[in-house]
Amino acid sequence: METAGQIILIPVIAGLLLLALPGRSRMLKGILTLLVSALSAYWAWSIYRLEPSMIRLSGTGIPGTQYFSFALDGLSQLIVLLGGLLGLLISVYSLRGINGPERFRNFHGYFLITLGLSFGTIMADNLLLFIFLWGILALTLYKLIPQHDDESSAAAKKTLIMIGSSDGIMILGIAILYQLTGTFSMSNISVEAGSALSYVAFLALLTGSFTKAGAFPFHSWIPDYTQKAPAVSSAYLPASFDKLLGIYFLVRISHDMFIMSNIMHLLLLVAGALTIITAVMMALVQHDYKKLLGFHSVSQVGYMILGIGLGSAVGIAAGLFHMLNNAIYKSGLFLVSGNLNTLTGEKDLDRLGGLSQRMPVTFGVAIIFALSISGIPPFNGFASKWMIYQGIIDFGSGPALANHLWILWLAVAVVGSALTLASFIKFISGAFLGNLPGRMNDIKEAGADKLLPMTALALLCIVLGVFATSYFVPRLFFPVTGEFEFYGVWQSTAVSVLILFSILLGAVIYLATVPGKFRRAESFTGGEKMSADRGFPSTGFYETIRNAPVLSFMYEKAYKGWFDLYLRSKDSILWMNKGLSRYHDGVLHTYLLWIFAGLIIILLILL
């Protein structure tokens, strides 16, 4: 109990104190944040090693303490451990504050408050306590985007409204669950999907989970947020902690609180497939690399939902493994984007290029993150996607409609990986390859405090991929899902050794045969030499996708906000308000008619 209380209260109290410190104390704030984050990481490790248990404050004689119950099981301990690690690395990155185009004065205070509340949300067993902490996190998410202009303010407001609205819907689901079960304890809830009320409760809680994680169709806040927020805020929340919380709650819903029906499985699989394909298609045509990464934050959630939607042990383990992997490589990618934006002041890929010679470490880790998210072996993204593929194939042996559509789920997952690779070829080539613009000749690599967290995350991408099947999956996920056998032939360690051997063999052959046997020449087109300012931007190759006959129509509607639930809801509400305002004409008889109609409606509802 002592450790669970410390990991929640100490970061929150420290965060509140940091908000009270003067804005000029950035280094002091950074050091204190690092110390508290290091303590939190240690406590997270201690909690992970504890035996699963239930912690209650009831019986202390203090009124209301019966609602403060926390549960430690394999799932919550895993998420707490990962959250502690990510919090520590991001606190190192922000040690000297957030400067340049991404300046943010109060980041450290809101960072620590979010860290403590997230731990409390993960361990909370009482649904009222859970929704209380979950709701406060919407406010800290709102505050972690500095509102320097109208566009960033609009992105922050959109985030708060979407998350807050989903919280209201979740309260409805919690109320229905209490009516069905008579308890707010998640560990004591097990509802069979046999009535309309159970489906409504499931959909209400699913809405909150999907909105937090950023799944279709509740995803539109994430690309806007990542485009306008500092990269470190995006690495902290949409890329990692919001995914951890959203997917954690999805597993709680589908694995513990509800006995899933075939319709529920089908709904999750459809949502996962749509999330993958719609978001990755939008990412392909982005020029703003922060928005490109935002859409990929959405797309990767689809793989997690696909795995969890399968309902099997391997599927749930694969979804959780991909959640872990995504938090690692996507946080790294956002930190890479933070370096790019801080050092160059540019967010458009068309205005970048050649930075590999000025930022070699950032370039190296960006390559690892890009290969990981694209599902290239032997990196961690491939390991979790391979498990999802194998889970889908095994799922196809079932009798329900969702099982018969297994080839569709598999095709979407594989195509999504291919399109992810295509968009990250654009990102890497646009930012780091090609000609270096003359105005960027003086750019130097970021400092050690920025490079250390990215390097650690890149090493995790390698280690988790190489030792996936032999160590990490059995150690991390068997306590959550139970033991299972791997399908197909995939020994991650052996394959990684073969890949390394082939790379070394290729290098030996190259060094032995190629050097000195070719000549260098300047690039030319049409007989004319190419100058540094006449390069063709990498984004131009992807315009053919945007202009394809069918896709051009879809992209046009997407850019007009046709698929943005927030904008469509906003327009509908304004239209209704405009229509109703016509009848508020100031005439007494009209208002009496409104009152009379309202009373009739209330009586009909009561009857």
C-alpha positions as CSV (number, residue, x, y, z in Angstrom):
1,M,0.0,0.0,0.0
2,E,2.8,2.4,0.9
3,T,4.5,2.0,-2.6
4,A,1.2,2.4,-4.4
5,G,0.4,5.6,-2.5
6,Q,3.8,7.0,-3.1
7,I,3.8,6.5,-6.8
8,I,0.5,8.4,-7.1
9,L,0.8,11.2,-4.5
10,I,4.5,12.2,-4.7
11,P,4.5,13.1,-8.5
12,V,1.2,14.9,-8.1
13,I,2.4,17.0,-5.1
14,A,5.8,17.7,-6.7
15,G,4.0,18.8,-9.9
16,L,1.8,21.2,-8.0
17,L,4.9,22.7,-6.3
18,L,6.7,23.1,-9.7
19,L,3.7,25.0,-11.0
20,A,4.2,27.5,-8.2
21,L,7.9,28.0,-9.0
22,P,8.9,31.0,-11.2
23,G,9.1,30.3,-14.9
24,R,12.8,31.2,-14.9
25,S,13.7,28.2,-12.7
26,R,13.8,25.8,-15.7
27,M,16.9,23.9,-14.8
28,L,15.8,23.4,-11.2
29,K,12.4,22.2,-12.4
30,G,14.1,19.8,-14.8
31,I,16.3,18.4,-12.1
32,L,13.4,17.9,-9.6
33,T,11.3,16.3,-12.3
34,L,14.1,13.9,-13.1
35,L,14.5,12.9,-9.5
36,V,10.8,12.3,-9.0
37,S,10.6,10.4,-12.3
38,A,13.5,8.2,-11.2
39,L,11.8,7.5,-7.9
40,S,8.6,6.7,-9.8
41,A,10.4,4.3,-12.1
42,Y,11.9,2.6,-9.0
43,W,8.5,2.3,-7.4
44,A,7.0,1.0,-10.7
45,W,9.6,-1.7,-10.7
46,S,8.9,-2.5,-7.1
47,I,5.1,-2.7,-7.9
48,Y,5.8,-5.0,-10.9
49,R,7.6,-7.4,-8.6
50,L,4.8,-7.6,-6.0
51,E,2.4,-10.5,-5.8
52,P,-1.0,-9.5,-7.3
53,S,-3.3,-8.2,-4.6
54,M,-6.2,-5.9,-3.7
55,I,-5.4,-2.7,-1.7
56,R,-8.3,-1.0,0.1
57,L,-8.5,2.1,2.3
58,S,-11.9,1.1,3.7
59,G,-12.0,0.4,7.4
60,T,-9.8,3.3,8.4
61,G,-12.8,5.2,9.8
62,I,-12.4,8.1,7.2
63,P,-15.7,8.7,5.3
64,G,-15.6,7.9,1.6
65,T,-12.5,5.7,1.8
66,Q,-14.5,2.7,0.6
67,Y,-14.2,4.1,-2.9
68,F,-10.3,4.1,-2.7
69,S,-9.6,0.5,-3.8
70,F,-6.7,-0.4,-6.0
71,A,-5.9,-3.7,-7.6
72,L,-2.6,-5.1,-8.7
73,D,-2.6,-7.9,-11.3
74,G,-0.4,-8.8,-14.2
75,L,-2.0,-6.3,-16.5
76,S,-1.9,-3.2,-14.2
77,Q,1.7,-4.1,-13.0
78,L,2.8,-4.3,-16.7
79,I,1.4,-0.9,-17.6
80,V,2.8,0.7,-14.4
81,L,6.2,-0.7,-15.2
82,L,6.2,0.6,-18.8
83,G,4.8,4.0,-17.7
84,G,7.6,4.4,-15.1
85,L,10.2,3.7,-17.8
86,L,8.8,6.1,-20.3
87,G,8.3,8.8,-17.7
88,L,12.0,8.6,-16.7
89,L,13.2,8.8,-20.3
90,I,11.0,11.7,-21.2
91,S,12.1,13.6,-18.1
92,V,15.7,13.2,-19.2
93,Y,14.8,14.7,-22.6
94,S,13.1,17.7,-21.0
95,L,15.8,18.2,-18.4
96,R,16.8,21.7,-19.7
97,G,13.2,22.7,-20.5
98,I,11.4,23.0,-23.9
99,N,13.0,25.8,-25.9
100,G,12.9,27.2,-29.4
101,P,9.8,26.8,-31.5
102,E,8.4,24.3,-29.0
103,R,8.9,26.5,-25.9
104,F,6.7,25.5,-23.0
105,R,7.1,27.1,-19.6
106,N,5.0,24.8,-17.3
107,F,5.7,21.5,-18.9
108,H,7.4,19.9,-15.9
109,G,4.6,20.6,-13.4
110,Y,1.9,19.1,-15.7
111,F,4.2,16.3,-16.6
112,L,4.5,15.1,-13.0
113,I,0.8,15.6,-12.3
114,T,-0.1,13.5,-15.3
115,L,2.4,10.8,-14.3
116,G,1.0,10.4,-10.8
117,L,-2.7,10.4,-11.9
118,S,-1.9,7.9,-14.7
119,F,-0.5,5.5,-12.1
120,G,-3.6,6.0,-10.0
121,T,-5.9,5.4,-13.0
122,I,-4.1,2.2,-13.9
123,M,-4.3,0.7,-10.4
124,A,-7.8,1.9,-9.5
125,D,-10.3,-0.9,-9.0
126,N,-13.3,1.2,-8.1
127,L,-15.0,2.6,-11.3
128,L,-15.9,5.9,-9.6
129,L,-12.3,6.5,-8.6
130,F,-11.2,5.4,-12.0
131,I,-13.4,7.8,-13.9
132,F,-12.5,10.6,-11.5
133,L,-8.7,10.2,-12.2
134,W,-9.4,9.5,-15.9
135,G,-11.3,12.8,-16.2
136,I,-8.6,14.9,-14.5
137,L,-6.1,13.5,-17.1
138,A,-8.2,15.2,-19.8
139,L,-7.4,18.6,-18.2
140,T,-3.7,17.9,-18.0
141,L,-3.7,16.7,-21.6
142,Y,-5.3,20.1,-22.4
143,K,-2.7,22.0,-20.4
144,L,0.2,20.1,-22.0
145,I,-0.3,22.0,-25.3
146,P,0.8,25.6,-24.9
147,Q,-1.8,27.8,-26.6
148,H,0.5,30.3,-28.4
149,D,-1.9,31.0,-31.3
150,D,-5.5,30.4,-32.4
151,E,-4.6,27.1,-34.1
152,S,-3.0,25.6,-31.0
153,S,-5.8,26.9,-28.9
154,A,-8.3,25.2,-31.2
155,A,-6.4,21.9,-31.1
156,A,-6.4,22.0,-27.3
157,K,-10.1,22.9,-27.1
158,K,-10.9,20.1,-29.6
159,T,-8.9,17.6,-27.5
160,L,-10.6,18.6,-24.3
161,I,-14.1,18.5,-25.8
162,M,-13.7,15.1,-27.4
163,I,-12.0,13.5,-24.3
164,G,-14.5,15.2,-22.0
165,S,-17.5,14.1,-24.0
166,S,-16.3,10.5,-24.1
167,D,-15.9,10.7,-20.3
168,G,-19.6,11.7,-20.0
169,I,-20.6,8.7,-22.1
170,M,-18.4,6.5,-19.9
171,I,-20.3,7.7,-16.8
172,L,-23.5,6.4,-18.5
173,G,-21.8,3.0,-19.0
174,I,-20.7,2.9,-15.4
175,A,-24.2,3.7,-14.1
176,I,-25.6,0.8,-16.2
177,L,-23.0,-1.6,-15.0
178,Y,-23.8,-0.7,-11.4
179,Q,-27.5,-1.4,-12.1
180,L,-26.6,-4.7,-13.7
181,T,-24.1,-5.9,-11.1
182,G,-24.6,-3.8,-7.9
183,T,-20.9,-3.0,-7.6
184,F,-18.3,-0.5,-8.8
185,S,-15.4,-2.9,-8.4
186,M,-13.9,-3.8,-11.7
187,S,-12.5,-7.0,-10.3
188,N,-16.0,-8.2,-9.3
189,I,-17.8,-7.3,-12.6
190,S,-18.5,-10.0,-15.2
191,V,-21.4,-9.1,-17.4
192,E,-22.7,-11.5,-20.1
193,A,-23.7,-9.8,-23.3
194,G,-27.3,-10.9,-23.3
195,S,-29.4,-7.8,-23.0
196,A,-29.7,-4.4,-24.6
197,L,-28.4,-2.7,-21.5
198,S,-25.2,-4.8,-21.5
199,Y,-24.5,-3.8,-25.1
200,V,-25.2,-0.1,-24.3
201,A,-22.8,-0.3,-21.3
202,F,-20.2,-2.0,-23.5
203,L,-20.4,0.6,-26.2
204,A,-20.3,3.5,-23.7
205,L,-17.1,2.2,-22.1
206,L,-15.7,1.4,-25.5
207,T,-16.2,5.0,-26.6
208,G,-14.0,6.2,-23.7
209,S,-11.3,3.6,-24.5
210,F,-11.3,4.4,-28.2
211,T,-11.2,8.2,-27.7
212,K,-8.4,8.0,-25.3
213,A,-6.3,5.6,-27.4
214,G,-7.3,7.4,-30.7
215,A,-9.2,4.8,-32.6
216,F,-11.5,5.4,-35.5
217,P,-13.9,7.3,-35.5
218,F,-12.9,9.1,-32.3
219,H,-9.3,9.8,-33.5
220,S,-9.4,13.2,-35.1
221,W,-8.0,15.0,-32.0
222,I,-4.6,13.2,-32.2
223,P,-3.3,14.6,-35.6
224,D,-4.3,18.1,-34.6
225,Y,-2.8,17.7,-31.2
226,T,0.5,16.3,-32.4
227,Q,0.8,19.0,-35.1
228,K,0.4,21.9,-32.6
229,A,1.8,20.5,-29.3
230,P,5.5,20.3,-28.5
231,A,6.9,17.0,-29.6
232,V,7.8,16.0,-26.1
233,S,4.1,16.4,-25.1
234,S,3.1,14.2,-28.1
235,A,5.8,11.7,-27.1
236,Y,4.4,11.6,-23.5
237,L,0.7,11.4,-24.1
238,P,-0.7,10.6,-27.6
239,A,2.2,8.3,-28.4
240,S,2.6,6.6,-25.0
241,F,0.5,7.2,-21.9
242,D,-2.8,7.8,-23.7
243,K,-2.3,4.6,-25.6
244,L,-1.4,2.7,-22.5
245,L,-4.5,4.0,-20.7
246,G,-6.9,3.5,-23.6
247,I,-5.7,0.0,-24.5
248,Y,-5.4,-1.0,-20.8
249,F,-9.1,-0.1,-20.3
250,L,-10.0,-1.9,-23.5
251,V,-8.4,-5.1,-22.2
252,R,-10.2,-4.6,-18.9
253,I,-13.5,-4.3,-20.7
254,S,-13.1,-7.1,-23.2
255,H,-11.1,-9.6,-21.1
256,D,-12.4,-9.0,-17.5
257,M,-15.7,-7.0,-17.3
258,F,-17.7,-8.4,-20.2
259,I,-18.1,-11.9,-21.5
260,M,-17.7,-11.1,-25.1
261,S,-20.2,-12.1,-27.8
262,N,-19.5,-12.7,-31.5
263,I,-21.0,-9.3,-32.3
264,M,-18.6,-7.6,-29.9
265,H,-15.6,-9.4,-31.4
266,L,-16.8,-8.4,-34.9
267,L,-17.2,-4.8,-33.8
268,L,-13.6,-4.6,-32.4
269,L,-12.2,-6.2,-35.6
270,V,-14.0,-3.8,-37.9
271,A,-12.9,-0.8,-35.8
272,G,-9.3,-2.1,-35.8
273,A,-9.2,-2.6,-39.5
274,L,-10.8,0.8,-40.3
275,T,-8.4,2.5,-37.9
276,I,-5.4,0.9,-39.6
277,I,-6.3,1.7,-43.2
278,T,-7.9,5.1,-42.9
279,A,-5.1,6.6,-40.8
280,V,-2.2,5.2,-42.8
281,M,-3.8,6.5,-46.0
282,M,-3.9,10.0,-44.5
283,A,-0.3,9.7,-43.2
284,L,0.9,8.9,-46.7
285,V,0.0,12.4,-48.1
286,Q,1.1,14.5,-45.2
287,H,3.9,17.1,-45.7
288,D,4.0,18.2,-42.0
289,Y,6.1,15.4,-40.3
290,K,4.4,16.0,-36.9
291,K,1.0,15.4,-38.4
292,L,2.3,12.4,-40.3
293,L,3.4,10.9,-37.0
294,G,0.1,11.8,-35.5
295,F,-1.8,9.8,-38.1
296,H,0.6,6.9,-37.5
297,S,-0.2,7.1,-33.8
298,V,-3.8,6.4,-34.8
299,S,-3.0,3.7,-37.3
300,Q,-0.9,1.6,-34.9
301,V,-3.9,1.5,-32.4
302,G,-5.7,-0.5,-35.1
303,Y,-3.2,-3.3,-34.7
304,M,-3.7,-3.4,-30.9
305,I,-7.5,-3.5,-31.3
306,L,-7.2,-6.2,-33.9
307,G,-5.2,-8.4,-31.6
308,I,-7.5,-7.8,-28.6
309,G,-10.6,-8.3,-30.7
310,L,-9.5,-11.8,-31.5
311,G,-10.2,-12.7,-27.9
312,S,-7.6,-15.5,-27.8
313,A,-4.6,-15.6,-25.5
314,V,-2.1,-15.0,-28.3
315,G,-4.3,-12.2,-29.8
316,I,-4.5,-10.3,-26.5
317,A,-0.8,-10.8,-25.8
318,A,0.0,-9.6,-29.3
319,G,-2.2,-6.5,-28.8
320,L,-0.5,-5.7,-25.5
321,F,3.0,-6.4,-27.0
322,H,2.2,-4.0,-29.8
323,M,1.0,-1.4,-27.4
324,L,4.3,-1.7,-25.5
325,N,6.3,-1.6,-28.8
326,N,4.3,1.4,-30.2
327,A,4.9,3.4,-27.0
328,I,8.6,2.9,-27.4
329,Y,9.2,3.6,-31.1
330,K,6.5,6.2,-31.4
331,S,7.8,8.1,-28.4
332,G,11.2,7.9,-30.1
333,L,9.9,9.2,-33.4
334,F,8.2,12.2,-31.7
335,L,11.5,13.0,-29.8
336,V,13.2,12.9,-33.2
337,S,10.7,15.3,-34.6
338,G,11.4,17.5,-31.5
339,N,15.0,17.6,-32.4
340,L,14.2,18.5,-36.0
341,N,11.8,21.2,-35.2
342,T,14.0,22.8,-32.4
343,L,17.2,22.8,-34.5
344,T,15.7,23.7,-37.9
345,G,12.5,25.6,-37.1
346,E,10.8,23.7,-40.0
347,K,7.9,21.2,-39.9
348,D,7.5,20.8,-43.7
349,L,9.4,17.9,-45.2
350,D,9.6,19.9,-48.5
351,R,11.9,22.4,-46.7
352,L,14.3,19.8,-45.2
353,G,16.8,17.3,-46.5
354,G,20.4,16.1,-46.0
355,L,20.3,16.4,-42.2
356,S,22.0,13.0,-41.8
357,Q,25.4,14.7,-42.2
358,R,24.5,17.3,-39.5
359,M,22.5,15.0,-37.1
360,P,24.0,11.5,-37.5
361,V,22.8,10.1,-34.1
362,T,19.2,11.4,-34.6
363,F,19.3,10.0,-38.1
364,G,20.5,6.6,-36.9
365,V,17.8,6.2,-34.2
366,A,15.2,7.5,-36.6
367,I,16.1,4.7,-39.0
368,I,15.6,2.1,-36.2
369,F,12.3,3.6,-35.2
370,A,11.1,3.8,-38.8
371,L,12.0,0.1,-39.4
372,S,10.4,-0.9,-36.1
373,I,7.0,0.8,-36.8
374,S,7.0,-0.6,-40.3
375,G,7.3,-4.2,-39.0
376,I,10.8,-5.0,-40.4
377,P,12.6,-7.9,-38.7
378,P,14.4,-8.2,-36.3
379,F,12.9,-5.1,-34.6
380,N,10.2,-5.2,-32.0
381,G,7.4,-3.9,-34.3
382,F,7.8,-7.0,-36.5
383,A,7.6,-9.4,-33.5
384,S,4.2,-8.0,-32.3
385,K,2.8,-7.8,-35.8
386,W,3.9,-11.4,-36.5
387,M,2.0,-12.5,-33.4
388,I,-1.1,-10.6,-34.6
389,Y,-0.9,-12.2,-38.1
390,Q,-0.6,-15.7,-36.5
391,G,-3.5,-14.9,-34.1
392,I,-5.7,-13.9,-37.1
393,I,-4.9,-17.1,-39.0
394,D,-5.7,-19.2,-35.9
395,F,-8.9,-17.2,-35.4
396,G,-10.0,-18.2,-38.9
397,S,-10.8,-21.7,-37.7
398,G,-13.9,-20.5,-35.7
399,P,-17.5,-20.8,-36.8
400,A,-18.7,-17.1,-36.5
401,L,-18.9,-14.5,-39.3
402,A,-15.9,-12.6,-37.8
403,N,-13.9,-15.9,-38.0
404,H,-14.8,-16.4,-41.7
405,L,-13.5,-12.9,-42.5
406,W,-10.1,-13.7,-41.2
407,I,-8.5,-13.1,-44.6
408,L,-9.8,-9.6,-44.6
409,W,-8.3,-8.8,-41.2
410,L,-5.0,-10.3,-42.3
411,A,-4.9,-8.4,-45.6
412,V,-5.6,-5.1,-43.9
413,A,-2.9,-5.7,-41.3
414,V,-0.3,-6.6,-44.0
415,V,-1.2,-3.8,-46.4
416,G,-1.1,-1.4,-43.5
417,S,2.4,-2.4,-42.7
418,A,3.5,-1.9,-46.3
419,L,1.9,1.5,-46.5
420,T,3.5,2.4,-43.2
421,L,6.9,1.6,-44.6
422,A,6.1,3.7,-47.7
423,S,5.3,6.8,-45.6
424,F,8.4,6.4,-43.4
425,I,10.6,6.2,-46.5
426,K,9.1,9.6,-47.3
427,F,9.9,10.8,-43.7
428,I,13.5,9.5,-43.6
429,S,14.4,10.6,-47.2
430,G,12.6,14.0,-46.8
431,A,14.3,14.9,-43.6
432,F,17.7,13.2,-43.6
433,L,18.7,12.3,-47.2
434,G,19.1,14.3,-50.4
435,N,20.7,17.8,-50.6
436,L,21.2,19.9,-47.4
437,P,19.7,23.3,-47.8
438,G,22.3,26.1,-47.6
439,R,20.5,27.8,-44.7
440,M,21.1,24.6,-42.6
441,N,24.9,24.4,-42.9
442,D,25.4,25.5,-39.4
443,I,23.1,23.0,-37.7
444,K,24.7,20.7,-35.1
445,E,23.6,17.6,-33.4
446,A,21.3,17.9,-30.3
447,G,22.8,17.7,-26.8
448,A,23.4,14.5,-24.9
449,D,20.2,15.0,-22.8
450,K,18.2,14.8,-26.0
451,L,20.1,11.9,-27.5
452,L,20.3,9.6,-24.5
453,P,16.5,8.9,-24.2
454,M,16.3,8.3,-28.0
455,T,19.2,6.0,-28.0
456,A,17.8,4.0,-25.0
457,L,14.4,3.7,-26.9
458,A,16.2,2.6,-30.0
459,L,18.1,-0.1,-28.1
460,L,14.8,-1.3,-26.6
461,C,13.4,-1.7,-30.2
462,I,16.3,-4.0,-31.0
463,V,16.4,-6.0,-27.7
464,L,12.6,-6.5,-27.6
465,G,12.7,-7.7,-31.2
466,V,15.6,-10.0,-30.9
467,F,14.5,-11.7,-27.6
468,A,10.8,-11.5,-28.2
469,T,9.8,-15.1,-28.3
470,S,12.6,-16.4,-26.1
471,Y,12.2,-14.1,-23.1
472,F,10.0,-11.0,-23.2
473,V,6.7,-12.4,-24.4
474,P,6.7,-15.3,-21.8
475,R,8.0,-13.0,-19.0
476,L,5.7,-10.0,-19.6
477,F,2.5,-11.3,-21.1
478,F,2.0,-14.9,-19.8
479,P,1.0,-13.4,-16.4
480,V,-1.7,-11.5,-18.1
481,T,-3.1,-13.9,-20.6
482,G,-1.9,-17.3,-19.4
483,E,0.5,-19.5,-21.3
484,F,0.1,-20.2,-25.0
485,E,2.1,-21.7,-27.9
486,F,3.5,-19.6,-30.7
487,Y,2.0,-20.4,-34.1
488,G,4.1,-20.8,-37.2
489,V,7.9,-20.9,-37.3
490,W,9.5,-17.8,-35.8
491,Q,12.4,-17.9,-33.4
492,S,13.3,-14.2,-33.0
493,T,16.8,-14.7,-31.6
494,A,17.9,-17.3,-34.3
495,V,16.5,-15.2,-37.1
496,S,18.2,-12.0,-35.7
497,V,21.5,-13.9,-35.7
498,L,21.0,-14.9,-39.3
499,I,20.2,-11.3,-40.3
500,L,23.2,-10.0,-38.5
501,F,25.4,-12.6,-40.2
502,S,24.0,-11.7,-43.6
503,I,24.7,-8.0,-43.0
504,L,28.3,-8.8,-41.9
505,L,28.8,-11.1,-44.9
506,G,27.5,-8.4,-47.3
507,A,29.9,-5.9,-45.7
508,V,32.9,-8.2,-46.1
509,I,32.0,-8.9,-49.8
510,Y,31.6,-5.2,-50.4
511,L,34.9,-4.2,-48.8
512,A,36.7,-7.0,-50.7
513,T,35.3,-6.3,-54.2
514,V,33.8,-2.8,-54.6
515,P,36.1,0.0,-53.3
516,G,38.3,1.5,-56.0
517,K,36.3,0.0,-58.8
518,F,33.8,2.7,-59.5
519,R,33.9,6.4,-60.3
520,R,31.9,9.3,-58.8
521,A,30.1,11.8,-60.9
522,E,27.8,14.7,-60.2
523,S,24.1,14.1,-60.6
524,F,22.5,15.6,-63.7
525,T,19.1,15.7,-65.4
526,G,18.6,16.3,-69.0
527,G,22.3,17.0,-69.5
528,E,22.3,19.7,-66.8
529,K,24.1,19.4,-63.5
530,M,21.8,19.3,-60.4
531,S,22.4,22.0,-57.9
532,A,21.5,21.8,-54.2
533,D,18.5,24.1,-54.6
534,R,17.0,22.1,-57.4
535,G,16.3,18.8,-55.7
536,F,12.9,17.1,-56.1
537,P,11.2,16.8,-52.7
538,S,10.3,13.3,-51.6
539,T,6.7,14.3,-50.9
540,G,6.2,14.8,-54.7
541,F,6.3,11.1,-55.3
542,Y,3.3,10.6,-53.1
543,E,1.1,13.1,-55.0
544,T,0.1,10.4,-57.4
545,I,-1.7,8.7,-54.4
546,R,-3.6,11.9,-53.6
547,N,-4.6,12.4,-57.2
548,A,-5.7,8.8,-57.9
549,P,-9.3,8.8,-59.4
550,V,-11.1,7.2,-56.4
551,L,-8.7,8.4,-53.7
552,S,-8.7,12.0,-54.7
553,F,-12.5,12.2,-53.9
554,M,-11.9,10.6,-50.5
555,Y,-8.9,12.9,-49.7
556,E,-10.9,15.9,-50.7
557,K,-13.7,15.0,-48.3
558,A,-11.3,14.2,-45.6
559,Y,-9.6,17.6,-45.8
560,K,-13.0,19.2,-45.6
561,G,-13.7,17.3,-42.3
562,W,-16.3,14.9,-43.6
563,F,-14.9,12.1,-41.5
564,D,-14.1,14.3,-38.4
565,L,-16.6,13.3,-35.8
566,Y,-15.8,16.5,-33.8
567,L,-16.5,18.8,-36.8
568,R,-19.6,17.0,-37.9
569,S,-21.0,17.1,-34.3
570,K,-20.2,20.7,-34.0
571,D,-21.9,21.6,-37.3
572,S,-25.0,19.5,-36.3
573,I,-25.3,21.3,-32.9
574,L,-24.9,24.7,-34.5
575,W,-27.6,23.8,-37.1
576,M,-30.0,22.7,-34.4
577,N,-29.3,25.8,-32.3
578,K,-29.9,28.0,-35.4
579,G,-33.2,26.2,-36.1
580,L,-34.4,26.4,-32.5
581,S,-33.4,30.0,-32.1
582,R,-36.1,30.9,-34.7
583,Y,-38.8,30.0,-32.2
584,H,-37.3,32.1,-29.4
585,D,-39.1,35.2,-30.7
586,G,-39.8,36.9,-27.4
587,V,-43.6,36.3,-27.7
588,L,-45.2,35.1,-24.5
589,H,-47.6,32.7,-26.2
590,T,-44.6,30.9,-27.9
591,Y,-42.8,30.4,-24.6
592,L,-46.0,29.0,-23.0
593,L,-46.3,26.6,-25.9
594,W,-42.7,25.5,-25.3
595,I,-43.3,24.9,-21.6
596,F,-46.5,23.0,-22.3
597,A,-44.7,20.8,-24.9
598,G,-41.9,20.1,-22.4
599,L,-44.3,19.1,-19.7
600,I,-46.0,16.6,-22.0
601,I,-42.7,15.1,-23.0
602,I,-41.7,14.7,-19.3
603,L,-45.0,13.0,-18.4
604,L,-44.7,10.6,-21.3
605,I,-41.2,9.7,-20.2
606,L,-42.3,9.1,-16.6
607,L,-45.3,7.0,-17.7
